[in-house]
Amino acid sequence: MYPPDVPAPLRVFHNRAASRFEVETDGHLSVVTYQLDADAHRVAFDHTGVPAILEGRGIAAELVAAALAWAEAEGLQVLPRCSYVAAYIRRHPDTRHLLEPHGAA
């Protein structure tokens, strides 16, 4: 058990059947959803959702980091259709190389 002031590490799960990355925290589900175009070697991240009760814990950032790491490992270009994903990429220049040429964040 973690002390009350130390958050437990998040466990992000890639739910391929639902085309999303997800994490359950305190009984609430947070997600990053995507649309995969494997033929074009690209992925569009279209929604990041974290319940209001969980906001401010860095859950969205962890989800997006995991999703982008997966895209990179798969050799996929990223199209950030979700404003949070676009903002994350702007704040993390080391991920910009993943952008789909016309999908600049």
N, CA, C and O atoms as a printed pandas DataFrame, in Angstrom:
     atom_number atom_name residue_name chain_id  residue_number  x_coord  y_coord  z_coord
0              1         N          MET        A               1    0.848   -1.182    0.000
1              2        CA          MET        A               1    0.000    0.000    0.000
2              3         C          MET        A               1    0.894    1.245    0.000
3              4         O          MET        A               1    1.926    1.288    0.669
4              5         N          TYR        A               2    0.477    2.240   -0.755
5              6        CA          TYR        A               2    1.238    3.482   -0.843
6              7         C          TYR        A               2    0.772    4.456    0.231
7              8         O          TYR        A               2   -0.415    4.502    0.556
8              9         N          PRO        A               3    1.704    5.239    0.787
9             10        CA          PRO        A               3    1.290    6.263    1.747
10            11         C          PRO        A               3    0.317    7.226    1.072
11            12         O          PRO        A               3    0.340    7.348   -0.152
12            13         N          PRO        A               4   -0.536    7.911    1.830
13            14        CA          PRO        A               4   -1.565    8.771    1.242
14            15         C          PRO        A               4   -1.010    9.891    0.363
15            16         O          PRO        A               4   -1.703   10.330   -0.555
16            17         N          ASP        A               5    0.195   10.364    0.604
17            18        CA          ASP        A               5    0.735   11.476   -0.180
18            19         C          ASP        A               5    1.538   11.015   -1.391
19            20         O          ASP        A               5    2.048   11.849   -2.140
20            21         N          VAL        A               6    1.660    9.710   -1.597
21            22        CA          VAL        A               6    2.390    9.176   -2.744
22            23         C          VAL        A               6    1.397    8.427   -3.626
23            24         O          VAL        A               6    0.855    7.400   -3.217
24            25         N          PRO        A               7    1.154    8.939   -4.845
25            26        CA          PRO        A               7    0.185    8.258   -5.705
26            27         C          PRO        A               7    0.715    6.910   -6.190
27            28         O          PRO        A               7    1.903    6.756   -6.473
28            29         N          ALA        A               8   -0.182    5.952   -6.276
29            30        CA          ALA        A               8    0.194    4.652   -6.817
30            31         C          ALA        A               8    0.476    4.809   -8.306
31            32         O          ALA        A               8   -0.158    5.635   -8.962
32            33         N          PRO        A               9    1.411    4.039   -8.855
33            34        CA          PRO        A               9    1.692    4.142  -10.287
34            35         C          PRO        A               9    0.465    3.728  -11.098
35            36         O          PRO        A               9   -0.289    2.836  -10.709
36            37         N          LEU        A              10    0.288    4.396  -12.231
37            38        CA          LEU        A              10   -0.838    4.069  -13.102
38            39         C          LEU        A              10   -0.498    2.862  -13.960
39            40         O          LEU        A              10    0.651    2.670  -14.360
40            41         N          ARG        A              11   -1.486    2.072  -14.230
41            42        CA          ARG        A              11   -1.307    0.912  -15.097
42            43         C          ARG        A              11   -2.180    1.124  -16.333
43            44         O          ARG        A              11   -3.389    0.894  -16.301
44            45         N          VAL        A              12   -1.550    1.565  -17.419
45            46        CA          VAL        A              12   -2.263    1.840  -18.659
46            47         C          VAL        A              12   -2.396    0.543  -19.440
47            48         O          VAL        A              12   -1.423   -0.188  -19.626
48            49         N          PHE        A              13   -3.613    0.267  -19.894
49            50        CA          PHE        A              13   -3.920   -0.941  -20.649
50            51         C          PHE        A              13   -4.296   -0.562  -22.073
51            52         O          PHE        A              13   -5.111    0.337  -22.277
52            53         N          HIS        A              14   -3.712   -1.236  -23.060
53            54        CA          HIS        A              14   -4.069   -1.023  -24.460
54            55         C          HIS        A              14   -5.191   -1.984  -24.807
55            56         O          HIS        A              14   -4.965   -3.183  -24.972
56            57         N          ASN        A              15   -6.391   -1.456  -24.917
57            58        CA          ASN        A              15   -7.564   -2.255  -25.262
58            59         C          ASN        A              15   -7.727   -2.187  -26.782
59            60         O          ASN        A              15   -8.462   -1.348  -27.302
60            61         N          ARG        A              16   -7.036   -3.076  -27.476
61            62        CA          ARG        A              16   -7.039   -3.069  -28.952
62            63         C          ARG        A              16   -8.442   -3.274  -29.513
63            64         O          ARG        A              16   -8.797   -2.655  -30.516
64            65         N          ALA        A              17   -9.245   -4.131  -28.885
65            66        CA          ALA        A              17  -10.597   -4.412  -29.377
66            67         C          ALA        A              17  -11.468   -3.148  -29.384
67            68         O          ALA        A              17  -12.340   -2.993  -30.239
68            69         N          ALA        A              18  -11.224   -2.258  -28.432
69            70        CA          ALA        A              18  -11.998   -1.015  -28.341
70            71         C          ALA        A              18  -11.249    0.169  -28.948
71            72         O          ALA        A              18  -11.756    1.290  -28.914
72            73         N          SER        A              19  -10.069   -0.050  -29.496
73            74        CA          SER        A              19   -9.232    1.009  -30.085
74            75         C          SER        A              19   -9.018    2.152  -29.096
75            76         O          SER        A              19   -9.306    3.314  -29.382
76            77         N          ARG        A              20   -8.506    1.784  -27.930
77            78        CA          ARG        A              20   -8.248    2.811  -26.925
78            79         C          ARG        A              20   -7.216    2.344  -25.911
79            80         O          ARG        A              20   -6.971    1.151  -25.730
80            81         N          PHE        A              21   -6.624    3.333  -25.261
81            82        CA          PHE        A              21   -5.772    3.110  -24.102
82            83         C          PHE        A              21   -6.615    3.506  -22.906
83            84         O          PHE        A              21   -7.357    4.487  -22.960
84            85         N          GLU        A              22   -6.503    2.750  -21.827
85            86        CA          GLU        A              22   -7.374    3.020  -20.685
86            87         C          GLU        A              22   -6.650    2.750  -19.372
87            88         O          GLU        A              22   -5.693    1.978  -19.295
88            89         N          VAL        A              23   -7.148    3.415  -18.363
89            90        CA          VAL        A              23   -6.656    3.183  -17.007
90            91         C          VAL        A              23   -7.849    3.344  -16.070
91            92         O          VAL        A              23   -8.647    4.271  -16.205
92            93         N          GLU        A              24   -7.949    2.422  -15.120
93            94        CA          GLU        A              24   -9.002    2.516  -14.114
94            95         C          GLU        A              24   -8.376    3.033  -12.824
95            96         O          GLU        A              24   -7.392    2.486  -12.326
96            97         N          THR        A              25   -8.964    4.088  -12.304
97            98        CA          THR        A              25   -8.476    4.714  -11.089
98            99         C          THR        A              25   -9.654    4.949  -10.152
99           100         O          THR        A              25  -10.631    5.597  -10.527
100          101         N          ASP        A              26   -9.565    4.438   -8.973
101          102        CA          ASP        A              26  -10.632    4.617   -7.984
102          103         C          ASP        A              26  -12.008    4.275   -8.546
103          104         O          ASP        A              26  -12.999    4.932   -8.227
104          105         N          GLY        A              27  -12.060    3.241   -9.387
105          106        CA          GLY        A              27  -13.334    2.798   -9.949
106          107         C          GLY        A              27  -13.828    3.605  -11.143
107          108         O          GLY        A              27  -14.947    3.392  -11.609
108          109         N          HIS        A              28  -13.011    4.528  -11.644
109          110        CA          HIS        A              28  -13.394    5.359  -12.788
110          111         C          HIS        A              28  -12.474    5.055  -13.970
111          112         O          HIS        A              28  -11.274    4.844  -13.800
112          113         N          LEU        A              29  -13.058    5.038  -15.170
113          114        CA          LEU        A              29  -12.297    4.730  -16.379
114          115         C          LEU        A              29  -11.897    6.004  -17.116
115          116         O          LEU        A              29  -12.737    6.867  -17.371
116          117         N          SER        A              30  -10.622    6.122  -17.456
117          118        CA          SER        A              30  -10.080    7.214  -18.265
118          119         C          SER        A              30   -9.553    6.585  -19.551
119          120         O          SER        A              30   -9.021    5.475  -19.538
120          121         N          VAL        A              31   -9.709    7.318  -20.681
121          122        CA          VAL        A              31   -9.343    6.724  -21.970
122          123         C          VAL        A              31   -8.709    7.726  -22.927
123          124         O          VAL        A              31   -8.891    8.938  -22.807
124          125         N          VAL        A              32   -7.963    7.184  -23.873
125          126        CA          VAL        A              32   -7.536    7.869  -25.094
126          127         C          VAL        A              32   -7.969    6.941  -26.216
127          128         O          VAL        A              32   -7.534    5.791  -26.279
128          129         N          THR        A              33   -8.838    7.446  -27.115
129          130        CA          THR        A              33   -9.324    6.619  -28.210
130          131         C          THR        A              33   -8.607    6.980  -29.504
131          132         O          THR        A              33   -8.072    8.078  -29.659
132          133         N          TYR        A              34   -8.614    6.024  -30.426
133          134        CA          TYR        A              34   -7.919    6.252  -31.690
134          135         C          TYR        A              34   -8.608    5.529  -32.835
135          136         O          TYR        A              34   -9.401    4.608  -32.642
136          137         N          GLN        A              35   -8.272    5.985  -34.032
137          138        CA          GLN        A              35   -8.687    5.334  -35.277
138          139         C          GLN        A              35   -7.398    4.959  -35.996
139          140         O          GLN        A              35   -6.567    5.821  -36.280
140          141         N          LEU        A              36   -7.237    3.699  -36.285
141          142        CA          LEU        A              36   -6.026    3.197  -36.915
142          143         C          LEU        A              36   -6.233    3.017  -38.412
143          144         O          LEU        A              36   -7.204    2.396  -38.844
144          145         N          ASP        A              37   -5.319    3.562  -39.194
145          146        CA          ASP        A              37   -5.282    3.338  -40.634
146          147         C          ASP        A              37   -3.958    2.632  -40.918
147          148         O          ASP        A              37   -2.968    3.260  -41.293
148          149         N          ALA        A              38   -3.965    1.325  -40.731
149          150        CA          ALA        A              38   -2.731    0.540  -40.841
150          151         C          ALA        A              38   -2.152    0.599  -42.247
151          152         O          ALA        A              38   -0.933    0.583  -42.416
152          153         N          ASP        A              39   -3.020    0.668  -43.263
153          154        CA          ASP        A              39   -2.532    0.728  -44.644
154          155         C          ASP        A              39   -1.706    1.977  -44.895
155          156         O          ASP        A              39   -0.734    1.939  -45.650
156          157         N          ALA        A              40   -2.080    3.077  -44.273
157          158        CA          ALA        A              40   -1.356    4.340  -44.450
158          159         C          ALA        A              40   -0.306    4.540  -43.362
159          160         O          ALA        A              40    0.390    5.555  -43.348
160          161         N          HIS        A              41   -0.189    3.584  -42.458
161          162        CA          HIS        A              41    0.787    3.662  -41.357
162          163         C          HIS        A              41    0.569    4.906  -40.508
163          164         O          HIS        A              41    1.515    5.619  -40.171
164          165         N          ARG        A              42   -0.698    5.156  -40.165
165          166        CA          ARG        A              42   -0.982    6.307  -39.316
166          167         C          ARG        A              42   -2.108    5.993  -38.343
167          168         O          ARG        A              42   -2.900    5.070  -38.533
168          169         N          VAL        A              43   -2.141    6.800  -37.298
169          170        CA          VAL        A              43   -3.167    6.676  -36.272
170          171         C          VAL        A              43   -3.661    8.076  -35.918
171          172         O          VAL        A              43   -2.872    9.006  -35.756
172          173         N          ALA        A              44   -4.967    8.204  -35.804
173          174        CA          ALA        A              44   -5.581    9.470  -35.390
174          175         C          ALA        A              44   -6.082    9.295  -33.961
175          176         O          ALA        A              44   -6.945    8.457  -33.695
176          177         N          PHE        A              45   -5.542   10.082  -33.054
177          178        CA          PHE        A              45   -6.035   10.079  -31.673
178          179         C          PHE        A              45   -7.156   11.099  -31.610
179          180         O          PHE        A              45   -6.934   12.287  -31.847
180          181         N          ASP        A              46   -8.375   10.636  -31.287
181          182        CA          ASP        A              46   -9.533   11.510  -31.425
182          183         C          ASP        A              46  -10.227   11.907  -30.126
183          184         O          ASP        A              46  -11.126   12.747  -30.152
184          185         N          HIS        A              47   -9.841   11.334  -29.003
185          186        CA          HIS        A              47  -10.513   11.721  -27.746
186          187         C          HIS        A              47   -9.673   11.306  -26.544
187          188         O          HIS        A              47   -9.135   10.200  -26.490
188          189         N          THR        A              48   -9.578   12.206  -25.600
189          190        CA          THR        A              48   -8.986   11.900  -24.294
190          191         C          THR        A              48  -10.055   12.228  -23.265
191          192         O          THR        A              48  -10.565   13.348  -23.231
192          193         N          GLY        A              49  -10.392   11.266  -22.436
193          194        CA          GLY        A              49  -11.429   11.486  -21.441
194          195         C          GLY        A              49  -11.001   11.027  -20.060
195          196         O          GLY        A              49  -10.626    9.873  -19.854
196          197         N          VAL        A              50  -11.065   11.960  -19.121
197          198        CA          VAL        A              50  -10.769   11.672  -17.717
198          199         C          VAL        A              50  -11.936   12.238  -16.907
199          200         O          VAL        A              50  -12.252   13.420  -17.043
200          201         N          PRO        A              51  -12.580   11.428  -16.073
201          202        CA          PRO        A              51  -13.679   11.944  -15.258
202          203         C          PRO        A              51  -13.243   13.138  -14.402
203          204         O          PRO        A              51  -12.120   13.174  -13.900
204          205         N          ALA        A              52  -14.128   14.098  -14.245
205          206        CA          ALA        A              52  -13.827   15.329  -13.499
206          207         C          ALA        A              52  -13.255   15.045  -12.115
207          208         O          ALA        A              52  -12.374   15.768  -11.649
208          209         N          ILE        A              53  -13.731   14.027  -11.472
209          210        CA          ILE        A              53  -13.265   13.708  -10.120
210          211         C          ILE        A              53  -11.782   13.327  -10.090
211          212         O          ILE        A              53  -11.144   13.386   -9.039
212          213         N          LEU        A              54  -11.234   12.933  -11.256
213          214        CA          LEU        A              54   -9.837   12.502  -11.331
214          215         C          LEU        A              54   -8.912   13.544  -11.957
215          216         O          LEU        A              54   -7.703   13.326  -12.042
216          217         N          GLU        A              55   -9.464   14.662  -12.392
217          218        CA          GLU        A              55   -8.650   15.671  -13.060
218          219         C          GLU        A              55   -7.540   16.187  -12.146
219          220         O          GLU        A              55   -7.694   16.253  -10.926
220          221         N          GLY        A              56   -6.429   16.547  -12.761
221          222        CA          GLY        A              56   -5.307   17.110  -12.016
222          223         C          GLY        A              56   -4.327   16.086  -11.471
223          224         O          GLY        A              56   -3.380   16.449  -10.774
224          225         N          ARG        A              57   -4.537   14.832  -11.772
225          226        CA          ARG        A              57   -3.645   13.771  -11.275
226          227         C          ARG        A              57   -2.612   13.330  -12.307
227          228         O          ARG        A              57   -1.783   12.469  -12.013
228          229         N          GLY        A              58   -2.648   13.902  -13.505
229          230        CA          GLY        A              58   -1.703   13.519  -14.549
230          231         C          GLY        A              58   -2.101   12.268  -15.315
231          232         O          GLY        A              58   -1.289   11.696  -16.043
232          233         N          ILE        A              59   -3.337   11.847  -15.155
233          234        CA          ILE        A              59   -3.791   10.617  -15.808
234          235         C          ILE        A              59   -3.819   10.774  -17.325
235          236         O          ILE        A              59   -3.372    9.885  -18.049
236          237         N          ALA        A              60   -4.338   11.892  -17.805
237          238        CA          ALA        A              60   -4.397   12.116  -19.255
238          239         C          ALA        A              60   -2.995   12.094  -19.861
239          240         O          ALA        A              60   -2.783   11.506  -20.922
240          241         N          ALA        A              61   -2.050   12.728  -19.193
241          242        CA          ALA        A              61   -0.672   12.754  -19.698
242          243         C          ALA        A              61   -0.086   11.346  -19.760
243          244         O          ALA        A              61    0.602   11.010  -20.724
244          245         N          GLU        A              62   -0.343   10.530  -18.763
245          246        CA          GLU        A              62    0.156    9.148  -18.763
246          247         C          GLU        A              62   -0.464    8.340  -19.899
247          248         O          GLU        A              62    0.220    7.564  -20.566
248          249         N          LEU        A              63   -1.763    8.529  -20.113
249          250        CA          LEU        A              63   -2.441    7.829  -21.203
250          251         C          LEU        A              63   -1.863    8.222  -22.556
251          252         O          LEU        A              63   -1.573    7.363  -23.389
252          253         N          VAL        A              64   -1.697    9.526  -22.772
253          254        CA          VAL        A              64   -1.178    9.999  -24.054
254          255         C          VAL        A              64    0.264    9.547  -24.253
255          256         O          VAL        A              64    0.642    9.157  -25.358
256          257         N          ALA        A              65    1.063    9.596  -23.208
257          258        CA          ALA        A              65    2.453    9.129  -23.318
258          259         C          ALA        A              65    2.490    7.666  -23.738
259          260         O          ALA        A              65    3.292    7.290  -24.593
260          261         N          ALA        A              66    1.638    6.843  -23.152
261          262        CA          ALA        A              66    1.591    5.422  -23.510
262          263         C          ALA        A              66    1.118    5.242  -24.947
263          264         O          ALA        A              66    1.653    4.411  -25.680
264          265         N          ALA        A              67    0.118    6.017  -25.347
265          266        CA          ALA        A              67   -0.410    5.919  -26.708
266          267         C          ALA        A              67    0.639    6.332  -27.738
267          268         O          ALA        A              67    0.787    5.680  -28.771
268          269         N          LEU        A              68    1.361    7.407  -27.458
269          270        CA          LEU        A              68    2.394    7.859  -28.386
270          271         C          LEU        A              68    3.570    6.883  -28.434
271          272         O          LEU        A              68    4.161    6.678  -29.494
272          273         N          ALA        A              69    3.906    6.289  -27.313
273          274        CA          ALA        A              69    4.977    5.286  -27.291
274          275         C          ALA        A              69    4.586    4.088  -28.153
275          276         O          ALA        A              69    5.421    3.539  -28.871
276          277         N          TRP        A              70    3.330    3.687  -28.082
277          278        CA          TRP        A              70    2.833    2.593  -28.920
278          279         C          TRP        A              70    2.917    2.976  -30.397
279          280         O          TRP        A              70    3.384    2.185  -31.217
280          281         N          ALA        A              71    2.467    4.188  -30.740
281          282        CA          ALA        A              71    2.508    4.639  -32.129
282          283         C          ALA        A              71    3.940    4.611  -32.659
283          284         O          ALA        A              71    4.192    4.175  -33.782
284          285         N          GLU        A              72    4.860    5.078  -31.839
285          286        CA          GLU        A              72    6.263    5.080  -32.258
286          287         C          GLU        A              72    6.782    3.659  -32.459
287          288         O          GLU        A              72    7.448    3.373  -33.455
288          289         N          ALA        A              73    6.480    2.774  -31.522
289          290        CA          ALA        A              73    6.939    1.391  -31.621
290          291         C          ALA        A              73    6.368    0.694  -32.858
291          292         O          ALA        A              73    7.007   -0.186  -33.436
292          293         N          GLU        A              74    5.169    1.093  -33.254
293          294        CA          GLU        A              74    4.517    0.503  -34.422
294          295         C          GLU        A              74    4.914    1.191  -35.730
295          296         O          GLU        A              74    4.515    0.750  -36.808
296          297         N          GLY        A              75    5.695    2.266  -35.640
297          298        CA          GLY        A              75    6.099    3.002  -36.832
298          299         C          GLY        A              75    4.966    3.793  -37.459
299          300         O          GLY        A              75    4.934    3.978  -38.675
300          301         N          LEU        A              76    4.032    4.265  -36.633
301          302        CA          LEU        A              76    2.858    4.991  -37.125
302          303         C          LEU        A              76    3.061    6.494  -37.030
303          304         O          LEU        A              76    3.662    6.992  -36.077
304          305         N          GLN        A              77    2.557    7.209  -38.021
305          306        CA          GLN        A              77    2.517    8.663  -37.947
306          307         C          GLN        A              77    1.247    9.030  -37.184
307          308         O          GLN        A              77    0.240    8.327  -37.266
308          309         N          VAL        A              78    1.301   10.130  -36.448
309          310        CA          VAL        A              78    0.206   10.532  -35.572
310          311         C          VAL        A              78   -0.535   11.738  -36.126
311          312         O          VAL        A              78    0.070   12.721  -36.555
312          313         N          LEU        A              79   -1.854   11.638  -36.106
313          314        CA          LEU        A              79   -2.724   12.758  -36.423
314          315         C          LEU        A              79   -3.483   13.093  -35.142
315          316         O          LEU        A              79   -4.377   12.341  -34.753
316          317         N          PRO        A              80   -3.149   14.210  -34.469
317          318        CA          PRO        A              80   -3.796   14.540  -33.193
318          319         C          PRO        A              80   -5.122   15.282  -33.397
319          320         O          PRO        A              80   -5.146   16.512  -33.444
320          321         N          ARG        A              81   -6.202   14.546  -33.514
321          322        CA          ARG        A              81   -7.529   15.168  -33.665
322          323         C          ARG        A              81   -8.101   15.614  -32.328
323          324         O          ARG        A              81   -9.067   16.377  -32.288
324          325         N          CYS        A              82   -7.528   15.157  -31.263
325          326        CA          CYS        A              82   -7.942   15.531  -29.910
326          327         C          CYS        A              82   -7.090   16.710  -29.458
327          328         O          CYS        A              82   -5.867   16.682  -29.599
328          329         N          SER        A              83   -7.721   17.742  -28.918
329          330        CA          SER        A              83   -6.986   18.943  -28.502
330          331         C          SER        A              83   -5.982   18.631  -27.394
331          332         O          SER        A              83   -4.919   19.251  -27.341
332          333         N          TYR        A              84   -6.293   17.690  -26.513
333          334        CA          TYR        A              84   -5.349   17.358  -25.443
334          335         C          TYR        A              84   -4.100   16.699  -26.024
335          336         O          TYR        A              84   -2.985   17.014  -25.608
336          337         N          VAL        A              85   -4.274   15.796  -26.971
337          338        CA          VAL        A              85   -3.116   15.139  -27.592
338          339         C          VAL        A              85   -2.257   16.177  -28.310
339          340         O          VAL        A              85   -1.030   16.139  -28.214
340          341         N          ALA        A              86   -2.891   17.099  -29.025
341          342        CA          ALA        A              86   -2.152   18.157  -29.720
342          343         C          ALA        A              86   -1.367   19.008  -28.728
343          344         O          ALA        A              86   -0.204   19.331  -28.970
344          345         N          ALA        A              87   -1.997   19.370  -27.615
345          346        CA          ALA        A              87   -1.321   20.178  -26.591
346          347         C          ALA        A              87   -0.165   19.401  -25.965
347          348         O          ALA        A              87    0.894   19.971  -25.698
348          349         N          TYR        A              88   -0.362   18.112  -25.731
349          350        CA          TYR        A              88    0.699   17.277  -25.163
350          351         C          TYR        A              88    1.915   17.279  -26.093
351          352         O          TYR        A              88    3.049   17.420  -25.636
352          353         N          ILE        A              89    1.679   17.125  -27.382
353          354        CA          ILE        A              89    2.780   17.101  -28.345
354          355         C          ILE        A              89    3.485   18.449  -28.385
355          356         O          ILE        A              89    4.709   18.502  -28.502
356          357         N          ARG        A              90    2.733   19.535  -28.291
357          358        CA          ARG        A              90    3.365   20.867  -28.248
358          359         C          ARG        A              90    4.252   21.004  -27.014
359          360         O          ARG        A              90    5.332   21.590  -27.090
360          361         N          ARG        A              91    3.802   20.466  -25.874
361          362        CA          ARG        A              91    4.569   20.566  -24.628
362          363         C          ARG        A              91    5.737   19.588  -24.564
363          364         O          ARG        A              91    6.632   19.749  -23.735
364          365         N          HIS        A              92    5.738   18.587  -25.421
365          366        CA          HIS        A              92    6.790   17.565  -25.420
366          367         C          HIS        A              92    7.400   17.486  -26.821
367          368         O          HIS        A              92    7.041   16.611  -27.610
368          369         N          PRO        A              93    8.319   18.399  -27.124
369          370        CA          PRO        A              93    8.903   18.456  -28.468
370          371         C          PRO        A              93    9.537   17.142  -28.926
371          372         O          PRO        A              93    9.657   16.898  -30.127
372          373         N          ASP        A              94    9.938   16.303  -27.986
373          374        CA          ASP        A              94   10.546   15.024  -28.350
374          375         C          ASP        A              94    9.553   14.065  -29.009
375          376         O          ASP        A              94    9.952   13.012  -29.506
376          377         N          THR        A              95    8.263   14.417  -29.019
377          378        CA          THR        A              95    7.252   13.569  -29.671
378          379         C          THR        A              95    6.837   14.110  -31.043
379          380         O          THR        A              95    6.093   13.445  -31.763
380          381         N          ARG        A              96    7.299   15.289  -31.410
381          382        CA          ARG        A              96    6.845   15.929  -32.659
382          383         C          ARG        A              96    7.201   15.142  -33.906
383          384         O          ARG        A              96    6.508   15.248  -34.918
384          385         N          HIS        A              97    8.256   14.364  -33.855
385          386        CA          HIS        A              97    8.626   13.574  -35.025
386          387         C          HIS        A              97    7.547   12.547  -35.402
387          388         O          HIS        A              97    7.570   11.999  -36.504
388          389         N          LEU        A              98    6.619   12.293  -34.500
389          390        CA          LEU        A              98    5.543   11.334  -34.768
390          391         C          LEU        A              98    4.403   11.919  -35.599
391          392         O          LEU        A              98    3.573   11.178  -36.127
392          393         N          LEU        A              99    4.362   13.239  -35.716
393          394        CA          LEU        A              99    3.235   13.872  -36.379
394          395         C          LEU        A              99    3.114   13.475  -37.845
395          396         O          LEU        A              99    4.091   13.394  -38.589
396          397         N          GLU        A             100    1.876   13.237  -38.210
397          398        CA          GLU        A             100    1.523   13.001  -39.601
398          399         C          GLU        A             100    1.788   14.330  -40.308
399          400         O          GLU        A             100    1.450   15.373  -39.749
400          401         N          PRO        A             101    2.375   14.348  -41.509
401          402        CA          PRO        A             101    2.829   15.598  -42.135
402          403         C          PRO        A             101    1.825   16.749  -42.141
403          404         O          PRO        A             101    2.220   17.903  -41.975
404          405         N          HIS        A             102    0.532   16.462  -42.329
405          406        CA          HIS        A             102   -0.447   17.554  -42.365
406          407         C          HIS        A             102   -1.217   17.662  -41.061
407          408         O          HIS        A             102   -2.240   18.345  -41.012
408          409         N          GLY        A             103   -0.755   17.008  -40.004
409          410        CA          GLY        A             103   -1.468   17.010  -38.733
410          411         C          GLY        A             103   -0.670   17.710  -37.645
411          412         O          GLY        A             103   -0.745   17.314  -36.481
412          413         N          ALA        A             104    0.082   18.728  -37.991
413          414        CA          ALA        A             104    0.918   19.407  -37.006
414          415         C          ALA        A             104    0.089   19.913  -35.844
415          416         O          ALA        A             104   -1.013   20.435  -36.012
416          417         N          ALA        A             105    0.652   19.742  -34.664
417          418        CA          ALA        A             105   -0.054   20.152  -33.437
418          419         C          ALA        A             105    0.119   21.622  -33.181
419          420         O          ALA        A             105   -0.403   22.143  -32.196
